[in-house]
Amino acid sequence: MRTLKISLLVFILSITISAQQEWFWQNRLPLKYLIEPSFRVQNTMIQRMDSLISNSVTGGKLKMIFEYDNNDNMTELFIGGWISGSGWFYDLKDEYYYDEDNKLLIQLDLELNGTSWDSAFQFNYLYNTQGQLNEFIIQKYIGNTWENFLRNSFEYDIYGNEIRSLTEEWQNGWQNLHMFTNYFSNINRRDSLLFQVWNSTEWENYSKTAFTYNQQTGFLEYFIGKFWNNGPWVNYINRQITNDQNGNQTLQVDQLWNGNNWENSIRRFFTYDDLNYTLTAYCELWNGTDWYLDDGDIIIENPDGFRRGFLMNNVFIYYKTTGISNDENSILDNFDLYQNFPNPFNPTTTIQFQIPELGLVTIKVYDLLGREIATLVNEEKPAGEYEVEFDAAGLTSGVYFYQLRTREFIQTKKMILMK
């Protein structure tokens, strides 16, 4: 099981350069899975992961089982392996604790010791006044006490894009370790990523990644990652991406630079369901002449916020649905504007909101310059939950904002149109 645990939690640095480095550092330990649902559904069904199985070509198997509370927050994640003749066993468990707004506050990672669960790591999440993740602190359980281990802090621009992520390690005080800096275009699309490490006195360049998007769809087509070689940037990895009509990456082909040309390295295949959730993934490696099945790094990312990396050959995910109550007699005690779904979208998307009292409600759409594009709602409404459809057929691809405004409440969210 120790081998499976390493396969699950650790990426090989030489493989996960540039854009994948972000995943390496965030997934070397299980930092987060599901902080908040990215959307809510009214009077319908929501999809949640039930279990996940991953297989190695060497015969190793890994399984995850997910448990949720009545608010569809993930409360427990069991991680285990397979023993021939005995079946599945689980020796790792994560527990999640939320506040009254369903924001993740604490995550506990535990290891099975005989018949009891021993604490291993604790993650404490802090948020800013806008509800964005401000920082999380990782602590290790040593000698019956929690000791600081790592701290991640985040900075955002006015559009909510994460522009900087700083990681520090504890050495009788917080010390710089490494930092990611994201650069965005004027249409709020990430164009490049810079990764730097701290050399005890200053930041040193380590790698950078440039992202290229399809002009018609806006989907990511490829990125090129480069190492810093004490002066010039040196090519390292080139990932070519094939997307489906919803922007899901169905094929990733990684090539490495041999000094003169790009050579095939690994390719990954993905399938999705109608809600853009990952169903299957598997990878093949290049032996110089042909592709063959082998273990490689696979990253699973779902619309609900689940992100995890595996060093395995394939991954299969199984889902369950849960009903969302639509009780007209239920009491609404707050205003809320939910994230539109789908997002990105083309050309229509649904916006849901709730109000706790009778009042005049307006929902308007604005472009990146703050110009009003459309008025979706402008009328008096009683307390309740509502949804409205936005049709952007006549608009160009890009970032737009939608705002809910009442006499007592204003909230704005971002959405992305990709044609």
C-alpha positions as CSV (number, residue, x, y, z in Angstrom):
1,M,0.0,0.0,0.0
2,R,2.9,2.3,0.6
3,T,3.8,2.2,-3.1
4,L,0.2,3.0,-4.0
5,K,0.2,5.9,-1.5
6,I,3.3,7.4,-3.1
7,S,1.8,6.9,-6.6
8,L,-1.3,8.8,-5.5
9,L,0.3,11.7,-3.7
10,V,3.7,12.4,-5.4
11,F,4.5,13.5,-8.8
12,I,7.9,13.2,-10.4
13,L,9.3,16.7,-10.8
14,S,11.0,16.0,-14.1
15,I,7.6,15.0,-15.6
16,T,5.4,17.7,-14.0
17,I,7.3,20.8,-15.1
18,S,5.7,24.2,-15.7
19,A,1.9,24.0,-15.7
20,Q,2.1,20.6,-14.2
21,Q,4.4,21.8,-11.5
22,E,1.5,23.6,-9.9
23,W,-0.2,20.2,-9.6
24,F,3.0,18.6,-8.3
25,W,3.2,21.0,-5.4
26,Q,-0.5,21.0,-4.7
27,N,-0.9,17.2,-4.9
28,R,2.3,15.9,-3.3
29,L,-0.1,16.0,-0.3
30,P,-3.9,15.9,-0.5
31,L,-4.3,19.6,0.0
32,K,-7.9,19.9,-1.2
33,Y,-10.6,18.1,-3.0
34,L,-13.9,19.9,-2.8
35,I,-14.0,23.3,-1.2
36,E,-17.4,24.4,-2.6
37,P,-19.7,23.2,-5.3
38,S,-19.1,25.4,-8.4
39,F,-22.8,25.5,-9.1
40,R,-26.1,24.6,-7.5
41,V,-29.1,23.1,-9.2
42,Q,-32.7,23.9,-8.4
43,N,-35.5,21.2,-8.5
44,T,-33.2,18.7,-10.2
45,M,-30.4,16.3,-9.4
46,I,-26.8,17.0,-8.5
47,Q,-24.0,14.6,-9.4
48,R,-21.4,13.5,-6.9
49,M,-18.5,11.1,-7.1
50,D,-19.3,7.8,-5.4
51,S,-16.0,6.0,-6.0
52,L,-12.8,6.0,-8.0
53,I,-10.6,3.1,-9.1
54,S,-7.1,3.5,-10.5
55,N,-5.0,0.6,-11.9
56,S,-1.2,0.2,-12.4
57,V,0.2,-2.0,-15.2
58,T,2.2,-3.8,-12.5
59,G,-1.1,-5.0,-11.0
60,G,-1.5,-2.4,-8.2
61,K,-5.0,-1.1,-7.6
62,L,-6.2,2.0,-5.8
63,K,-9.7,2.9,-4.7
64,M,-11.4,6.0,-3.3
65,I,-14.8,6.1,-1.6
66,F,-16.6,9.4,-1.1
67,E,-19.1,10.3,1.7
68,Y,-21.2,13.5,1.8
69,D,-23.5,15.3,4.3
70,N,-27.0,16.6,3.6
71,N,-25.6,19.8,2.0
72,D,-23.6,17.7,-0.5
73,N,-20.3,18.6,1.2
74,M,-17.8,15.8,1.1
75,T,-17.2,14.7,4.7
76,E,-15.0,11.7,4.3
77,L,-12.7,10.2,1.7
78,F,-11.4,6.6,2.2
79,I,-8.3,5.6,0.2
80,G,-7.2,2.0,-0.1
81,G,-5.7,-0.8,-2.2
82,W,-6.4,-4.3,-3.3
83,I,-5.0,-7.5,-1.9
84,S,-5.5,-10.6,-4.1
85,G,-7.7,-13.1,-2.3
86,S,-8.8,-10.6,0.4
87,G,-10.3,-7.7,-1.5
88,W,-10.2,-4.0,-0.9
89,F,-8.7,-2.6,2.3
90,Y,-8.5,1.1,3.4
91,D,-5.7,2.5,5.4
92,L,-6.0,6.3,4.6
93,K,-8.9,8.6,5.4
94,D,-9.5,12.3,5.0
95,E,-12.2,14.1,7.1
96,Y,-13.6,17.5,6.2
97,Y,-15.3,20.1,8.4
98,Y,-17.3,23.2,7.1
99,D,-18.7,26.4,8.4
100,E,-22.3,27.5,8.3
101,D,-21.8,28.8,4.7
102,N,-20.4,25.4,3.6
103,K,-16.9,26.6,3.3
104,L,-14.2,24.1,4.1
105,L,-12.4,25.0,7.3
106,I,-10.4,22.0,8.4
107,Q,-9.2,18.9,6.7
108,L,-7.7,16.0,8.7
109,D,-5.6,13.3,7.0
110,L,-5.5,10.0,9.0
111,E,-3.7,6.7,8.7
112,L,-4.9,3.4,9.9
113,N,-2.9,2.0,12.8
114,G,-4.2,-1.4,13.6
115,T,-7.8,-0.7,14.4
116,S,-7.6,3.0,15.1
117,W,-7.1,6.1,12.9
118,D,-4.0,8.2,13.7
119,S,-3.7,11.8,12.8
120,A,-1.1,12.6,10.1
121,F,-1.8,16.0,8.7
122,Q,-4.2,18.9,9.3
123,F,-5.1,21.6,6.9
124,N,-6.6,24.9,8.1
125,Y,-8.3,27.1,5.5
126,L,-8.8,30.8,5.8
127,Y,-10.8,33.1,3.5
128,N,-10.8,36.8,2.6
129,T,-13.9,39.1,2.8
130,Q,-14.8,38.2,-0.8
131,G,-15.0,34.5,0.1
132,Q,-11.8,33.6,-1.8
133,L,-9.3,31.2,-0.3
134,N,-6.7,33.5,1.4
135,E,-4.4,30.9,2.8
136,F,-4.1,27.4,4.1
137,I,-1.7,26.1,6.7
138,I,-0.6,22.5,6.8
139,Q,0.4,20.9,10.1
140,K,2.0,17.5,10.9
141,Y,1.0,15.5,13.9
142,I,4.3,14.8,15.8
143,G,4.6,13.7,19.4
144,N,0.9,14.2,20.3
145,T,1.0,17.8,19.0
146,W,0.4,19.7,15.8
147,E,3.5,21.3,14.3
148,N,3.6,23.7,11.4
149,F,4.8,22.3,8.1
150,L,3.7,24.4,5.0
151,R,1.7,27.5,4.4
152,N,0.2,28.6,1.1
153,S,-1.1,32.1,0.6
154,F,-2.9,33.6,-2.5
155,E,-3.4,36.9,-4.2
156,Y,-6.2,37.8,-6.7
157,D,-6.8,40.5,-9.2
158,I,-10.0,42.6,-9.3
159,Y,-11.6,39.9,-11.6
160,G,-11.0,37.1,-9.1
161,N,-8.1,35.5,-11.0
162,E,-5.4,34.0,-8.8
163,I,-2.3,35.9,-9.8
164,R,0.1,34.6,-7.1
165,S,0.5,31.6,-4.9
166,L,3.3,31.6,-2.3
167,T,4.4,28.5,-0.5
168,E,6.4,28.7,2.8
169,E,7.9,26.0,5.0
170,W,8.2,26.1,8.7
171,Q,11.8,26.4,10.1
172,N,11.3,28.0,13.5
173,G,9.4,30.6,11.5
174,W,7.9,30.8,8.1
175,Q,10.5,30.7,5.3
176,N,9.9,31.2,1.6
177,L,10.0,28.0,-0.5
178,H,8.5,28.6,-4.0
179,M,6.1,30.9,-5.8
180,F,3.8,30.8,-8.8
181,T,2.9,34.0,-10.7
182,N,0.1,33.9,-13.3
183,Y,-0.2,36.5,-16.0
184,F,-3.6,37.2,-17.7
185,S,-4.6,38.8,-20.9
186,N,-7.0,41.6,-21.3
187,I,-9.8,39.1,-21.7
188,N,-9.0,37.4,-18.4
189,R,-7.3,34.4,-19.9
190,R,-4.1,33.0,-18.4
191,D,-1.3,33.6,-20.9
192,S,1.7,32.5,-18.9
193,L,2.9,31.0,-15.6
194,L,6.2,31.7,-13.9
195,F,7.6,29.4,-11.2
196,Q,10.3,30.6,-8.9
197,V,12.2,29.1,-6.0
198,W,13.8,30.9,-3.0
199,N,17.6,30.5,-2.7
200,S,17.7,31.9,0.9
201,T,18.2,35.5,-0.2
202,E,16.2,36.1,-3.4
203,W,13.8,34.5,-5.9
204,E,15.3,32.5,-8.7
205,N,13.6,31.6,-12.0
206,Y,13.0,27.9,-12.4
207,S,10.5,27.5,-15.2
208,K,7.9,29.3,-17.2
209,T,4.9,28.2,-19.3
210,A,3.2,30.0,-22.2
211,F,-0.4,29.0,-23.1
212,T,-2.0,29.2,-26.5
213,Y,-5.7,29.1,-27.2
214,N,-7.9,28.4,-30.2
215,Q,-9.1,31.7,-31.6
216,Q,-12.6,30.4,-32.4
217,T,-13.4,28.3,-29.4
218,G,-11.1,29.9,-26.8
219,F,-10.1,26.4,-25.6
220,L,-6.5,25.7,-24.6
221,E,-4.7,24.1,-27.6
222,Y,-1.2,23.7,-26.3
223,F,1.4,25.1,-23.9
224,I,5.2,25.1,-23.9
225,G,7.2,24.9,-20.7
226,K,10.8,26.1,-20.4
227,F,13.6,25.8,-17.8
228,W,15.7,28.7,-16.6
229,N,19.3,27.7,-17.4
230,N,21.2,30.5,-15.6
231,G,20.4,32.9,-18.4
232,P,18.5,31.6,-21.4
233,W,15.2,29.8,-21.2
234,V,15.5,26.2,-22.5
235,N,12.7,24.2,-24.0
236,Y,11.5,21.3,-21.9
237,I,7.9,20.3,-22.5
238,N,5.3,20.8,-25.2
239,R,1.7,19.6,-24.6
240,Q,-0.7,19.4,-27.5
241,I,-4.4,19.3,-26.5
242,T,-7.5,18.0,-28.3
243,N,-10.9,19.3,-26.9
244,D,-14.4,18.2,-27.4
245,Q,-17.2,20.7,-28.1
246,N,-17.6,21.5,-24.4
247,G,-13.9,22.3,-23.9
248,N,-13.1,19.0,-22.2
249,Q,-9.6,17.8,-22.9
250,T,-10.0,14.4,-24.6
251,L,-6.4,14.0,-25.6
252,Q,-3.1,15.3,-24.2
253,V,0.2,14.6,-26.0
254,D,3.3,15.6,-24.2
255,Q,6.6,16.0,-26.0
256,L,10.0,16.6,-24.5
257,W,12.9,18.6,-26.0
258,N,16.0,16.6,-26.9
259,G,18.1,19.6,-27.7
260,N,17.1,19.8,-31.3
261,N,13.5,18.5,-31.7
262,W,10.4,17.6,-29.8
263,E,10.1,13.9,-29.0
264,N,7.0,12.1,-27.9
265,S,6.9,11.2,-24.2
266,I,3.4,10.5,-22.9
267,R,-0.2,10.7,-24.1
268,R,-3.4,10.6,-22.1
269,F,-7.0,9.9,-23.2
270,F,-10.1,11.1,-21.3
271,T,-13.9,10.5,-21.6
272,Y,-16.7,12.6,-20.0
273,D,-20.4,12.4,-19.3
274,D,-23.0,14.9,-20.3
275,L,-22.3,17.2,-17.3
276,N,-18.6,17.4,-18.3
277,Y,-17.5,15.1,-15.4
278,T,-14.6,12.7,-16.1
279,L,-15.5,9.1,-16.6
280,T,-12.3,7.5,-17.6
281,A,-8.6,8.3,-18.2
282,Y,-5.6,6.3,-19.3
283,C,-2.1,6.9,-20.5
284,E,0.5,5.5,-22.9
285,L,4.2,6.1,-23.1
286,W,6.5,6.4,-26.2
287,N,9.3,3.9,-26.6
288,G,10.9,5.6,-29.6
289,T,8.8,3.9,-32.2
290,D,5.4,3.0,-30.7
291,W,3.0,3.9,-28.0
292,Y,2.5,1.3,-25.2
293,L,0.5,1.1,-22.0
294,D,2.4,2.1,-18.9
295,D,2.0,4.1,-15.7
296,G,2.2,7.9,-16.0
297,D,1.0,11.1,-14.4
298,I,-2.8,11.6,-14.8
299,I,-4.6,14.6,-13.5
300,I,-8.3,14.4,-12.9
301,E,-10.2,17.7,-12.6
302,N,-14.0,18.0,-12.4
303,P,-16.5,20.9,-12.5
304,D,-17.2,20.5,-8.8
305,G,-13.6,21.4,-7.8
306,F,-12.2,17.9,-7.4
307,R,-8.5,17.9,-8.4
308,R,-6.1,15.0,-7.9
309,G,-3.1,13.6,-9.6
310,F,-2.2,9.9,-10.0
311,L,0.9,8.0,-11.1
312,M,-1.0,5.1,-12.6
313,N,-2.1,3.8,-16.0
314,N,-5.9,4.3,-15.8
315,V,-8.6,5.9,-13.7
316,F,-12.3,5.1,-13.6
317,I,-14.8,7.3,-11.8
318,Y,-18.4,6.3,-10.7
319,Y,-21.1,8.8,-9.8
320,K,-24.3,9.0,-7.8
321,T,-27.0,11.6,-7.8
322,T,-28.6,13.3,-4.9
323,G,-32.0,15.1,-4.8
324,I,-32.2,18.8,-4.0
325,S,-35.3,19.7,-2.0
326,N,-37.6,22.3,-3.6
327,D,-39.9,22.8,-0.6
328,E,-41.9,25.9,-1.2
329,N,-42.5,26.3,2.6
330,S,-38.8,26.3,3.4
331,I,-37.4,29.5,4.9
332,L,-34.8,31.5,3.0
333,D,-32.7,33.5,5.3
334,N,-30.2,35.1,2.9
335,F,-29.6,36.5,-0.5
336,D,-27.4,34.5,-2.8
337,L,-26.3,34.6,-6.4
338,Y,-24.9,31.3,-7.7
339,Q,-22.3,30.6,-10.3
340,N,-23.7,30.3,-13.7
341,F,-23.8,26.8,-15.3
342,P,-22.3,25.7,-17.5
343,N,-19.3,27.9,-17.3
344,P,-17.6,28.4,-19.7
345,F,-20.7,28.4,-22.0
346,N,-21.7,28.7,-25.6
347,P,-24.0,30.3,-26.2
348,T,-26.5,29.9,-23.4
349,T,-26.1,29.5,-19.6
350,T,-28.4,29.4,-16.6
351,I,-28.1,31.8,-13.6
352,Q,-29.7,30.9,-10.3
353,F,-30.4,33.2,-7.4
354,Q,-32.4,33.4,-4.2
355,I,-34.0,36.2,-2.2
356,P,-35.4,36.0,1.4
357,E,-38.0,38.7,1.0
358,L,-40.3,40.6,-1.3
359,G,-38.5,43.3,-3.3
360,L,-37.4,44.7,-6.6
361,V,-34.8,42.5,-8.2
362,T,-32.5,43.3,-11.2
363,I,-29.9,41.1,-12.8
364,K,-27.8,42.7,-15.5
365,V,-24.9,41.6,-17.6
366,Y,-21.8,43.7,-18.3
367,D,-18.7,43.4,-20.5
368,L,-15.1,43.7,-19.3
369,L,-15.2,47.5,-19.6
370,G,-18.3,47.7,-17.4
371,R,-20.8,48.4,-20.3
372,E,-24.3,47.0,-19.8
373,I,-25.0,44.2,-22.2
374,A,-28.3,42.8,-21.1
375,T,-31.0,43.1,-18.4
376,L,-32.2,39.6,-17.5
377,V,-34.5,40.5,-14.6
378,N,-36.1,43.8,-13.6
379,E,-39.2,43.3,-11.5
380,E,-40.6,42.8,-8.0
381,K,-40.4,39.2,-6.8
382,P,-41.5,37.4,-3.6
383,A,-39.0,35.4,-1.5
384,G,-37.9,32.3,-3.3
385,E,-35.3,30.6,-5.5
386,Y,-35.2,31.5,-9.2
387,E,-33.3,30.9,-12.4
388,V,-32.9,32.8,-15.6
389,E,-31.3,31.9,-18.9
390,F,-28.7,34.2,-20.6
391,D,-28.3,33.8,-24.4
392,A,-25.0,35.3,-25.7
393,A,-25.5,34.2,-29.3
394,G,-24.8,37.7,-30.5
395,L,-21.7,38.3,-28.4
396,T,-18.0,37.6,-28.9
397,S,-16.0,35.2,-26.8
398,G,-14.6,36.6,-23.6
399,V,-15.2,37.4,-19.9
400,Y,-18.5,38.9,-18.8
401,F,-20.0,39.8,-15.4
402,Y,-23.5,39.4,-14.1
403,Q,-24.8,41.3,-11.1
404,L,-27.8,40.7,-8.7
405,R,-29.0,44.0,-7.2
406,T,-31.8,44.5,-4.6
407,R,-32.5,47.3,-2.2
408,E,-30.3,45.6,0.5
409,F,-27.9,43.4,-1.5
410,I,-25.5,43.6,-4.5
411,Q,-23.4,40.7,-5.7
412,T,-21.4,40.2,-9.0
413,K,-19.9,37.1,-10.5
414,K,-17.8,36.3,-13.6
415,M,-18.7,34.1,-16.5
416,I,-16.8,33.1,-19.6
417,L,-18.2,32.8,-23.1
418,M,-16.3,30.5,-25.4
419,K,-17.4,30.2,-29.0
